[in-house]
Amino acid sequence: MSVDKVPHALGSFAALAAEARWVDPKCAVVLVASLSGRNGYLPMSRDADRTLEQMIESVKAGSFGGFIPFDRYGQPLLFDSAAAVGSIDAHAMPESRSP
């Protein structure tokens, strides 16, 4: 599943995660990326569509470096680079603590 949303239509991460679960109840990881506009304007739909397709191909090829991964509850994840090809070994990031 992929979603193309402008920032003001996103709402919240909870809404995005709920949409992912509605489309695929087994959704465990949400990969987030952004696309910048030009000269103060949002990207055109065709530009966003092309970039979204490239992002999907990157994920299919196992390249997650340009994405921020979250679990289904909005907690950031770290991918284990030593995980076997074809599997994802994701770990929740430790919570930061104030000094």
C-alpha positions in Angstrom: 0.0 0.0 0.0 1.2 3.5 -0.7 -0.4 6.8 0.1 0.3 10.2 -1.4 -0.8 12.9 1.0 -0.1 16.7 1.2 0.9 17.8 4.7 -2.4 19.5 5.6 -4.3 16.3 4.6 -2.2 14.0 6.7 -3.9 14.9 10.0 -1.9 12.7 12.4 0.2 9.6 12.5 -2.6 7.8 14.2 -4.9 8.6 11.3 -2.2 7.4 8.8 -1.7 4.2 10.8 -5.5 3.6 11.1 -5.7 4.0 7.3 -2.9 1.4 6.8 -4.7 -1.0 9.2 -8.0 -0.5 7.3 -6.3 -1.4 4.0 -4.3 -4.2 5.4 -5.1 -5.3 9.0 -1.8 -7.2 9.2 0.2 -3.9 8.5 3.1 -3.9 11.0 5.4 -1.3 9.6 4.8 2.2 8.2 7.6 3.6 6.0 7.5 7.4 5.8 9.2 9.7 3.3 8.6 13.1 2.0 8.8 14.9 -1.3 9.7 18.6 -1.5 8.2 21.1 -3.8 9.8 23.9 -5.8 9.7 27.6 -5.3 7.1 27.3 -2.6 4.7 25.1 -4.5 3.7 21.5 -3.8 4.9 18.9 -6.4 2.5 18.2 -9.3 0.6 15.0 -9.0 2.5 13.4 -11.9 5.8 14.2 -10.2 4.5 12.7 -6.9 3.2 9.6 -8.7 6.6 9.1 -10.4 8.5 9.5 -7.2 6.1 7.3 -5.3 6.6 4.5 -7.8 10.4 4.9 -7.4 9.9 4.6 -3.6 7.9 1.5 -4.0 10.6 -0.1 -6.2 13.2 0.8 -3.6 11.3 -1.0 -0.9 10.8 -4.0 -3.2 14.5 -4.1 -3.8 15.2 -4.0 0.0 16.5 -0.4 0.1 14.9 1.3 3.1 17.5 4.0 3.7 15.4 6.9 2.4 12.5 6.1 4.7 11.7 6.6 8.4 10.1 3.3 9.7 7.5 3.2 12.4 5.6 0.4 14.0 1.8 0.4 13.8 1.6 2.5 17.0 3.9 5.3 15.8 7.0 4.1 17.6 10.2 4.6 15.5 12.0 1.4 14.4 15.6 0.5 13.6 16.1 -2.1 11.0 18.8 -4.7 11.6 21.1 -4.5 8.6 22.4 -8.0 9.3 18.9 -9.5 8.9 18.5 -12.2 6.3 17.5 -11.1 2.8 13.7 -11.2 2.4 13.0 -10.6 6.1 12.7 -7.5 8.2 14.1 -7.6 11.7 12.9 -4.3 13.2 13.5 -3.2 16.7 11.8 -0.4 18.6 14.2 2.5 19.3 14.9 3.1 22.9 13.0 6.1 24.3 15.1 9.2 24.8 15.4 10.3 28.4 16.0 13.8 29.7 19.1 14.4 31.8 
